[in-house]
Amino acid sequence: MSAGLLCCFSDLHPPSRSAAHKGAKFVVMSPDRSAEDASHDAALMPGVSIVIPAYNEASVIRQCLIAAIYQSVPAAEIIVVDNMSKDRTADIVRQMQQEYPESPIVLLSQDRDQGLIPTRNFGLNHATGEVLGRIDADSVVEPDWVEQVQKAFLDPAVQAATGPVVYYDMPMRRFGLKADDKMRQLMLKLAKHQYHFLFGSNMALRRSAWETIRDETCRDEKDEMHEDIDLSLHLADHDLRVQYWPQMVSGMSARRLEDSPRDYRYYVTRFDRTYKAHNVKKMALKAPMVVFFSVYFPAKLLRAIHTVNSAQPVRRGGQ
C-alpha cells in the first residue's frame, strides 16, 4: 500500500459508463486555428502508460479500469499486472478486454515473486509510453487524469509527478481533497524542497527516469517500507525533479482504516523505516506520521457512519 496522506475526505464517485462520457472534454478550435495545428500540438504530448499492480483486487479492479478507459485523452496503454491473485482479478480484466476491444487494456502476469515492488517493477519495465503512470487497483482517476499528466511533463525538466487524492468512500470528500492538497504542499515546504515524495496511488515518471533508478530501488523483501517514498528518494539521489501537480487528481479507497490499530501503526511507521534505510534524518519529514496517527480513530468513526448511511435505503414520498 502506498504512502498517502490520510486527510480523508472530495467529491469523487467511481464513474459509470455514461458519467465518464459526460466528463470528457472537447476542444473547440478558433477560426484561425487549423486541424493541422491541433494535430501538431497533440503530437508534442508524451504518450502515457498506466500501470496497475493487482493482487486479489476483484472487488475494485473494474471501477479502476473504467475510469482509466474513459479519459479526455486516451492512455497509450492500460497495463494490469496480476501477481498470482487467488480471486477473479485476472478473469475480470479479460472480460473487460472483450467488452472494450477498442481500449488498450493489457493483462500481464507476474508469477515469479509475491509482492508489490516486484509486480510494480515488472509493469514499469514492460510499459512502452514515454511517461509511466502508476496507480493502485482501488484508484479511480479523474476523467482528465491522462491529460493532466501530459501537461505536467511538458516541462522537460520534470522527471516525475504526483498529485492529491480523494477518498471516495468517505464523507466530506470535497473538504478532504483540499486538505490533502494543502498537506502535500506543506510537506514540500517542510522538506525545504530537497525531497518531494511521490504517492503510489497517483504518480507518474518518465521512462528514462525509471531506467535510471530501477536497478537501485530497494527490493524490501521484508515489506517494511513505503515503496513510493523509496522511489522518491532514489530520484532525489540523481537530482531528478519531482513536480507536484494539483490538477492531477485520483480517487482511492480509505480501506486502510479497516486495519486493526496494531496493523495501522505498522503501516504508519513504514515512514520511519524508509527514512532510516536511506539515512534521511530530517525530523520535519516525520509530520505525515503525526497526521496518520491523529486521524485514525476519528476517521475510522466517520467511515463507519458513512458506510451505515450509504447502506440505508432512500425513503421517498415521506415514508
Secondary structure, DSSP 4 states (H G I P E B T S, - for coil): -------------PPPHHHHHHH-------TT--HHHHHHHHHHSPPEEEEEEESS-TTTHHHHHHHHHS-SS--SEEEEEE-S-SSSHHHHHHHHHHH-TTS-EEEEE--SS-SHHHHHHHHHHH--SSEEEE--TT-EE-TTHHHHHHHHTSSTTEEEEE--EEETTSS-HHHHHHHHHHHHHHHHHHTTTS-----TTSEEEEHHHHHHHTTTS---TT--S-HHHHHHHHHHHTT-EEEE-TT--EEE--GGGGS-HHHHHHHHTHHHHHHHHTT---GGGGHHHHHHHHHHHHHHHHHHHHHHHHHSPPP-TT-
